[in-house]
């Protein structure tokens, strides 16, 4: 239920939106040639430009008023103090401790967690360095050249995204692989690309019971046994898990088991030992720089005033569109091929966190929550779905991500990439009017009839909003900053919507039903009379096609 203060802030924004209805982004630039100066935030070499958003100074003030009414600063303080912010599971959410490089005390359940965090980090990084350097050998005494991370959700999306993003930093003798899907093709195709005698498997499952992960882990274990013998399991597997007994039964020693804690949600776990595959690939120093990037943003989020606080502004801009303009989607377009998995990572971060329809009290929410997040790297996206961005009936706000300097790629090609990114953000807000199109077609020699027929198809309405993140280069520290920015953005949105962003009960129902249906799929004679007509019909046809 909304407080009177929040209701008043929302009412003020709704009234402002009515007054703002006919104001375009182009109008805002025309009125204020210095608009960029007042609508960007610089943080080190990272610049957040939100001048191409459909808002003015009054909008920003009213959005900040909303944040104040929702007590964002108080809730932020409780968050960092280790208070329970995940009430349905009775837990704090303290992933910020994982990237606390100063060792400053951080409390969870009245206990300073930093000594445990530092000890586990040191253990994990020492193991990673041993694998990376070749000091830790395979069962046959060879150096590991392949690392296969077996996980799903946050145990896969985070390290897979980061490993691709930071591929120039991965040791040249190492290849990192990621297996998540319970579809056996995922593991089978990976096993074709590795030399088992030189492959280390990381099984990432807090409980060591996750269906998809453990199905793949057991299949990988059997492949090692078949190829190298049962004694090789201990040398070729390690685990990120709290389940000591289950890990030991699998054949993994305690010295190869790495921890993370209940106050670390899966989609926030990349900073923990879940990042082991990344640490092996990029090395201790680079992994610590990644952590420092996250810590940089934690300090900015806590210390910067709301009007100059990047994650707060990111959250408020999306709320402005989601709740007042009914824009249901948000695109993230990195102009960096190595960030290809970043939009998928953000899909889980935001959609699993804020895809909620009841508030903290269990009451139905009166506003929209959560946007549909999607994206692909530019310029690929330009030749796929940007047509809808420019001329479609749906308005899709866009975040552009762009590095000034490329790493391990051609500088001349990068100039073209940069030009495309800047051109897209300009074209989206500026558009092209009917008179401009008419003049352009007339200059090409078309007659009046041809112009009248063709011009409507070449008109761009413009007024399509975007933000741009510009940074020097995609280093481990930069990636850490980007990930943490979006984490805190999601948290601020949850505060304003008064929802729990750290649980994910919507994931559970499908899992339960899958476990119930699995015996019916495997057993061709199993009764199906208790199923709905569609599921029973699909199962019957499946059995028919399978010849059972």
Secondary structure by P-SEA (a helix, b strand, c coil): cccaaaaaaaaaaaaaaaaaccccaaaaaaaccccccccccccccbbbbcccccccaaaaaaaaaaaaaaaaaaaaaaaaacccccccccccccccccccccccccccccccaaaaaaaaaaaaaaaaaaaaaccccccccccccbbbbbbcccccaaaaaaaaaacccccccbbbbbbccccaaaaaaaaaacccccbbbbbbccccccaaaaaaaaaaaaaaaaccccccccccbbbbcccaaaaaaaccccccccccccccccccccccccaaaaaaaccaaaaaaaaaaaaaaaaaaacccccccaaaaaaaaaaaaaccccccbbbbbbccccccaaaaaaaaaccccccccccccccccccccccccccccaaaaaaccccccccccbbbbbbbbbbcccccccaaaaaaaaaaaaaaaaaaaccccaaaaaaaaaaacccaaaaaaccccccccccccbbbbbcccccaaaaaaaaaaaaaaaaaaaaaacccccccccccaaaaaaaaaaaaaaccccccccccaaaaaaaaaaaaaacc
